[in-house]
Amino acid sequence: MGTASPHRTHSARVSPLRRTLRRLEALGRLARPTNLILIVATSLSAQLLIWKEVKDFTPAWTEWSLMVLSTVLIAAGGYWLNDLYDQPIDRINRPNRALWAARAGQRALFSTTLIAWMTGILLGVFLPLEIAFIHLGAMVALGWYARFGKRTGLLGNTLIAILTGVVPWEVILLSERTTYSVAWMVPMAIGFNFVRELVKDAEDLRGDQTYGVRSLPGKLSYKAWQTLLKSLWIALIGLALLPALVYFILWNKLPLMYLAATLPTVILPLLWGIMEWNNYSFMSLMLKASMAGGIIALWSL
């Protein structure tokens, strides 16, 4: 995962302050800060694009800030809870993460999840009712996924992918407006994250099979899995180009700026992933880079 390993200390005495700081560091790393930044960037881009393209629209920045804070807390809680239940698997698949989870401690992981989610619920009081219910549903979904859903394989992958699509969708609900570029954020987030979930399953196959996780890469033959993954990878390239095709059909004009922006920010990382085929860790990283690039490219649409 590209994070430093927590070094075990052999000192007999560790001050309470130092122990607390170590635990906070572990919780911070386990919260997947890069993913949380991507959530904020997606939501902010959607809000700014609506503001930029919709005439006489003034964003409700206070409500948006509360909504994003609630979303980030819910996501972080989901990561912590997932790490709590995944420690045996992570000792095989992601030993560094398992060490950070051990440093944080099971009690801290569980209690911090509860605090984050309770805060998210409280913030929902200040949000429109439909968004508050979406956040509550997301907590239930993430709790189910951490405890049971990951072992279902494809169903869990689909659920997580849909939840990522909620990030731009809730901005549309809050604003009660959308634009062509913002509307495309929803299917692109779902599509790219679905494939990334499958790639992560392939990366984690050894530990998942040891503990009975029925992921799709483990169910299929190697040939069938490779065929499926190649098809999905090509489909992602098509998905990145689809907004330009639909734009041309609707307005008889080719969005050259979008195509020029998509090539280096989305297509190139995907092609780079092909060059490192079966290096699932690298492929997952390229998918994340493509998702970030897609947010940038949509600004030119």
C-alpha positions in Angstrom: 0.0 0.0 0.0 3.0 2.3 0.0 2.8 3.1 3.7 5.5 2.7 6.2 5.4 -0.2 8.5 4.8 0.5 12.2 7.9 -0.4 14.1 7.4 -2.4 17.3 9.1 -1.0 20.3 10.8 -3.2 22.9 10.7 -0.6 25.5 9.1 -1.7 28.7 7.6 1.7 29.3 5.6 3.8 26.9 4.1 7.0 28.1 0.3 7.3 27.8 0.8 10.4 25.6 3.1 8.5 23.2 0.7 5.5 23.2 -2.2 7.8 22.3 -0.3 9.5 19.5 0.7 6.2 18.1 -2.9 5.1 18.2 -4.0 8.3 16.5 -1.3 7.8 13.8 -2.6 4.3 13.2 -6.2 5.4 12.9 -5.2 8.2 10.5 -3.4 5.8 8.2 -6.2 3.2 8.4 -8.8 5.9 7.4 -7.3 5.9 3.9 -6.6 9.6 3.7 -6.1 9.5 -0.1 -9.5 8.0 -0.6 -11.1 10.6 1.7 -9.4 13.4 -0.3 -10.8 11.9 -3.5 -14.3 12.0 -1.9 -13.9 15.7 -1.0 -12.5 16.5 -4.4 -15.3 14.7 -6.2 -18.0 16.5 -4.1 -16.3 19.9 -4.4 -15.9 19.5 -8.1 -19.5 18.7 -8.6 -20.6 21.7 -6.5 -18.3 24.1 -8.3 -19.3 22.8 -11.7 -22.9 23.4 -10.9 -22.1 26.8 -9.6 -20.1 27.6 -12.8 -22.6 26.3 -15.3 -26.0 27.0 -13.8 -27.1 30.6 -14.1 -28.2 32.4 -10.9 -27.3 29.5 -8.7 -25.7 30.2 -5.3 -24.3 27.1 -3.5 -25.4 26.5 0.1 -21.8 26.2 1.3 -22.7 25.6 5.0 -25.0 22.6 4.1 -22.5 21.3 1.6 -19.6 21.4 4.2 -21.8 19.6 6.7 -22.7 17.0 4.1 -19.1 16.4 3.0 -17.9 16.1 6.6 -20.7 13.6 7.4 -19.7 11.6 4.2 -16.0 11.6 5.1 -16.8 10.5 8.7 -19.0 7.7 7.4 -16.4 6.5 4.9 -13.6 6.6 7.5 -15.8 4.7 9.9 -16.4 2.1 7.2 -12.6 1.7 6.7 -12.0 1.3 10.4 -14.7 -1.3 10.9 -13.5 -3.2 7.8 -10.0 -3.3 9.3 -11.4 -4.5 12.6 -13.0 -7.5 11.0 -10.3 -8.1 8.3 -7.3 -8.4 10.6 -6.8 -12.2 10.1 -7.1 -11.8 6.3 -4.9 -8.7 6.3 -2.1 -10.6 8.1 -1.8 -12.6 4.8 -2.7 -10.0 2.2 -1.7 -6.7 3.7 0.6 -7.3 6.7 1.5 -3.6 7.1 -2.2 -2.8 7.5 -2.7 -5.6 10.0 0.2 -4.1 12.1 -1.4 -0.7 12.0 -4.8 -2.2 13.0 -3.1 -4.0 15.9 -1.4 -0.8 17.0 -4.8 1.0 16.9 -6.4 -1.8 18.9 -9.8 -3.4 18.4 -11.5 -1.3 21.0 -10.2 1.9 19.5 -11.3 0.8 16.0 -14.8 0.0 17.1 -15.3 3.0 19.4 -13.9 5.4 16.8 -16.2 4.0 14.2 -19.2 4.6 16.5 -18.1 8.1 17.3 -17.6 8.9 13.6 -21.0 7.4 12.6 -22.8 9.0 15.5 -21.3 12.4 14.5 -22.4 11.7 10.9 -26.0 11.1 12.1 -26.0 14.3 14.2 -24.8 16.3 11.2 -27.6 14.8 9.2 -30.1 16.8 11.3 -28.9 19.9 9.5 -29.2 18.3 6.0 -32.2 17.7 3.8 -34.2 14.6 4.9 -33.3 12.5 1.8 -29.6 13.1 2.2 -29.8 12.2 6.0 -31.5 8.9 5.0 -28.9 8.2 2.4 -26.2 8.7 5.0 -28.0 6.4 7.4 -28.4 3.8 4.7 -24.7 4.1 3.8 -23.8 3.4 7.5 -26.0 0.3 7.5 -24.5 -0.9 4.2 -20.9 -0.4 5.3 -21.6 -2.2 8.6 -23.1 -5.1 6.7 -20.3 -5.1 4.2 -17.6 -5.1 6.9 -19.2 -8.0 8.8 -20.8 -10.1 6.1 -20.8 -8.4 2.7 -17.1 -8.8 1.8 -17.5 -12.6 1.9 -20.3 -12.4 -0.7 -17.9 -11.3 -3.4 -19.8 -9.7 -6.3 -22.7 -8.4 -4.2 -20.3 -6.6 -1.9 -18.3 -5.2 -4.8 -21.5 -3.8 -6.4 -22.6 -2.2 -3.1 -19.3 -0.4 -2.6 -19.3 0.8 -6.2 -22.8 2.2 -5.8 -21.8 4.0 -2.6 -19.1 5.8 -4.4 -21.6 7.0 -7.0 -23.6 8.5 -4.1 -20.9 11.2 -3.5 -21.7 13.2 -6.7 -25.4 12.3 -6.5 -25.9 13.8 -3.1 -24.5 17.1 -4.4 -27.1 17.0 -7.2 -29.8 16.4 -4.5 -28.5 19.2 -2.3 -28.3 21.7 -5.2 -31.5 20.5 -6.8 -29.7 21.1 -10.1 -27.2 19.3 -12.3 -25.1 19.8 -15.4 -24.0 17.5 -18.2 -20.5 17.0 -16.7 -21.8 16.5 -13.1 -24.4 13.9 -14.3 -21.5 11.9 -15.8 -19.7 11.7 -12.4 -22.2 9.2 -11.1 -21.9 6.4 -13.7 -18.1 7.0 -14.0 -17.6 6.7 -10.2 -19.6 3.5 -10.1 -18.0 1.9 -13.1 -14.4 2.7 -12.2 -14.8 1.7 -8.6 -16.5 -1.6 -9.5 -13.6 -2.7 -11.6 -11.2 -1.5 -8.9 -13.0 -3.6 -6.3 -12.5 -6.7 -8.5 -8.8 -5.9 -9.0 -8.4 -5.5 -5.2 -10.1 -8.9 -4.8 -7.6 -10.4 -7.2 -4.8 -8.8 -5.3 -6.1 -10.3 -2.0 -7.0 -13.7 -3.4 -4.6 -15.7 -1.3 -5.9 -14.5 2.1 -9.5 -14.4 0.9 -9.5 -18.0 -0.2 -7.9 -19.0 3.2 -10.8 -17.4 5.1 -13.6 -18.4 2.7 -14.2 -15.1 1.0 -16.0 -16.0 -2.3 -14.6 -13.2 -4.5 -15.2 -13.4 -8.2 -11.5 -13.9 -9.2 -11.5 -17.0 -6.9 -14.7 -18.4 -8.4 -13.7 -18.1 -12.1 -11.0 -20.1 -13.9 -7.8 -18.1 -14.6 -8.7 -17.8 -18.3 -12.3 -16.7 -17.6 -11.1 -14.1 -15.1 -8.5 -12.7 -17.5 -11.1 -12.5 -20.2 -13.5 -10.7 -17.9 -10.9 -8.3 -16.6 -9.6 -7.4 -20.1 -13.2 -6.8 -21.2 -13.9 -4.5 -18.2 -10.7 -2.7 -18.7 -11.6 -1.9 -22.3 -15.1 -1.0 -21.2 -13.6 1.6 -18.8 -11.8 3.3 -21.7 -15.1 3.3 -23.5 -16.8 4.8 -20.5 -14.3 7.6 -20.3 -14.9 8.4 -24.0 -18.7 8.0 -23.8 -19.5 11.5 -22.5 -17.8 12.9 -25.7 -19.9 10.6 -28.0 -23.2 11.5 -26.3 -22.2 15.2 -26.4 -21.6 14.9 -30.1 -25.0 13.1 -30.6 -26.9 15.7 -28.6 -25.2 18.9 -29.9 -23.4 17.8 -33.1 -20.2 19.2 -31.7 -17.1 17.2 -30.7 -15.8 18.3 -27.2 -12.1 18.4 -28.2 -11.0 19.9 -24.9 -12.5 17.0 -23.0 -10.9 14.5 -25.3 -7.5 16.3 -25.0 -7.9 16.3 -21.2 -9.1 12.7 -21.0 -6.2 11.2 -22.9 -3.4 12.0 -20.4 -5.5 12.0 -17.2 -7.7 8.9 -17.7 -6.7 6.9 -20.8 -3.0 7.0 -20.2 -3.1 5.5 -16.7 -5.4 2.8 -18.0 -3.0 1.9 -20.8 -0.1 2.0 -18.2 -2.1 -0.5 -16.2 -2.3 -2.8 -19.2 1.5 -2.6 -19.5 1.7 -4.0 -16.0 -1.0 -6.6 -16.4 -1.5 -9.0 -13.4 0.4 -6.6 -11.2 -2.8 -6.0 -9.3 -1.4 -3.5 -6.8 -0.2 -1.3 -9.7 -3.4 -1.7 -11.6 -5.4 -0.6 -8.6 -3.2 2.4 -8.3 -3.7 3.3 -12.0 -7.5 3.0 -11.5 -7.4 5.4 -8.7 -5.3 7.8 -10.8 -7.8 7.5 -13.6 -10.6 8.3 -11.2 -8.8 11.5 -10.1 -8.0 12.3 -13.7 -11.7 11.9 -14.7 -12.7 14.6 -12.2 -10.1 16.9 -13.8 -11.2 16.0 -17.4 -14.9 16.7 -16.7 -14.0 20.3 -16.0 -13.4 20.7 -19.7 -16.6 19.1 -20.9 
